[in-house]
Amino acid sequence: ARMRHRLEAALRMPVSANLYVSGMRSVALAPHTDTWDTVIVHLEGRKHWRVCVPVTSAQVDAALSANGWPRAALSEADRSELREAEAASEAGCTAHTDAALADSKQFECTEYTLTPGAL
């Protein structure tokens, strides 16, 4: 709780903190959508991560263009929230299949291997 309070004071905004523990070659959470910006602090061992961000739909791209906004105006969290809205998911955090994540028309994925202290 102290770390969360210190982050809130430093960032001057509310902060949520979650702790997930998983063993070697195991998964703590299934692939899902986070509709908020997320910071991961890796504490021990090595862990492979695949971070996938939804591709905006043609409808969203057209609306951005019509208003003179570049696609880059949307953060990764914004793009995830739009995907949730398009799926009519009120709660967010929709689970995604590996097949959907592999579809480059739906998601842009980047692979990472984290070690202690990595952000």
C-alpha positions as CSV (number, residue, x, y, z in Angstrom):
1,A,0.0,0.0,0.0
2,R,2.9,2.4,0.7
3,M,4.3,2.0,-2.8
4,R,0.9,2.7,-4.3
5,H,0.4,5.8,-2.2
6,R,3.9,7.0,-3.1
7,L,3.1,6.5,-6.8
8,E,-0.2,8.4,-6.4
9,A,1.7,11.3,-4.8
10,A,4.4,11.3,-7.5
11,L,2.0,11.0,-10.4
12,R,-0.8,13.1,-8.8
13,M,-3.4,10.7,-9.9
14,P,-5.1,7.5,-8.6
15,V,-3.1,4.3,-9.0
16,S,-4.2,0.7,-8.8
17,A,-1.7,-2.0,-7.9
18,N,-1.9,-5.8,-8.5
19,L,0.5,-8.5,-7.8
20,Y,0.6,-11.6,-10.0
21,V,2.8,-14.6,-9.3
22,S,3.5,-17.4,-11.8
23,G,6.1,-20.2,-11.9
24,M,8.5,-21.0,-14.7
25,R,6.7,-21.8,-18.0
26,S,3.3,-21.0,-16.5
27,V,0.9,-18.2,-17.1
28,A,-0.6,-16.0,-14.4
29,L,-3.4,-14.6,-16.7
30,A,-4.9,-15.6,-20.0
31,P,-4.5,-13.2,-22.9
32,H,-6.9,-10.3,-22.2
33,T,-7.5,-6.6,-22.9
34,D,-6.5,-4.0,-20.4
35,T,-8.3,-0.7,-20.9
36,W,-5.9,1.3,-18.9
37,D,-2.2,2.0,-19.2
38,T,-0.2,-0.7,-17.4
39,V,3.3,-0.7,-15.9
40,I,4.9,-4.1,-15.2
41,V,7.8,-4.4,-12.8
42,H,9.5,-7.8,-13.1
43,L,11.0,-9.0,-9.8
44,E,12.6,-12.4,-10.2
45,G,13.6,-14.9,-12.8
46,R,12.9,-14.5,-16.6
47,K,9.5,-14.3,-18.1
48,H,8.4,-14.1,-21.8
49,W,5.6,-11.7,-22.5
50,R,3.6,-11.1,-25.7
51,V,2.0,-7.7,-25.6
52,C,-0.7,-7.2,-28.2
53,V,-2.5,-4.0,-28.9
54,P,-5.8,-3.9,-30.9
55,V,-5.6,-2.5,-34.4
56,T,-8.2,0.3,-34.8
57,S,-11.1,-0.5,-37.1
58,A,-11.6,1.2,-40.5
59,Q,-14.5,3.1,-39.0
60,V,-12.3,4.5,-36.2
61,D,-9.5,5.4,-38.6
62,A,-12.0,7.2,-40.8
63,A,-13.4,9.2,-37.9
64,L,-9.9,10.2,-36.8
65,S,-8.9,11.2,-40.3
66,A,-12.2,13.2,-40.7
67,N,-11.2,15.2,-37.6
68,G,-7.6,15.7,-38.7
69,W,-6.2,13.4,-36.0
70,P,-3.4,11.0,-36.7
71,R,-3.9,7.4,-35.7
72,A,-1.1,7.9,-33.2
73,A,-3.4,10.3,-31.2
74,L,-4.8,7.1,-29.6
75,S,-2.8,5.5,-26.8
76,E,-2.6,1.7,-26.6
77,A,-5.1,1.9,-23.7
78,D,-7.4,4.0,-25.9
79,R,-7.2,1.4,-28.7
80,S,-8.0,-1.4,-26.2
81,E,-10.9,0.6,-24.8
82,L,-12.3,1.1,-28.3
83,R,-12.0,-2.6,-29.0
84,E,-14.0,-3.3,-25.8
85,A,-16.7,-0.8,-26.8
86,E,-16.9,-2.3,-30.3
87,A,-17.4,-5.7,-28.6
88,A,-20.1,-4.2,-26.4
89,S,-18.1,-5.4,-23.3
90,E,-19.0,-3.2,-20.4
91,A,-16.6,-4.8,-17.9
92,G,-13.5,-4.7,-20.2
93,C,-10.7,-7.3,-19.8
94,T,-12.0,-9.5,-22.6
95,A,-10.1,-12.7,-23.1
96,H,-8.6,-13.3,-26.5
97,T,-7.6,-16.6,-28.2
98,D,-4.1,-17.2,-29.6
99,A,-5.6,-17.3,-33.1
100,A,-7.1,-13.9,-32.7
101,L,-3.9,-12.5,-31.4
102,A,-2.0,-14.0,-34.3
103,D,-4.3,-12.1,-36.8
104,S,-2.3,-8.9,-37.7
105,K,-5.6,-7.3,-38.9
106,Q,-6.8,-7.5,-35.3
107,F,-3.7,-7.0,-33.2
108,E,-0.2,-5.7,-33.3
109,C,2.0,-7.9,-31.0
110,T,5.5,-7.4,-29.6
111,E,7.5,-10.0,-27.8
112,Y,9.5,-9.3,-24.6
113,T,11.6,-11.3,-22.2
114,L,11.7,-9.6,-18.8
115,T,14.4,-10.1,-16.2
116,P,14.6,-8.7,-12.6
117,G,14.2,-4.9,-12.5
118,A,12.9,-4.7,-16.1
119,L,10.0,-2.3,-16.8
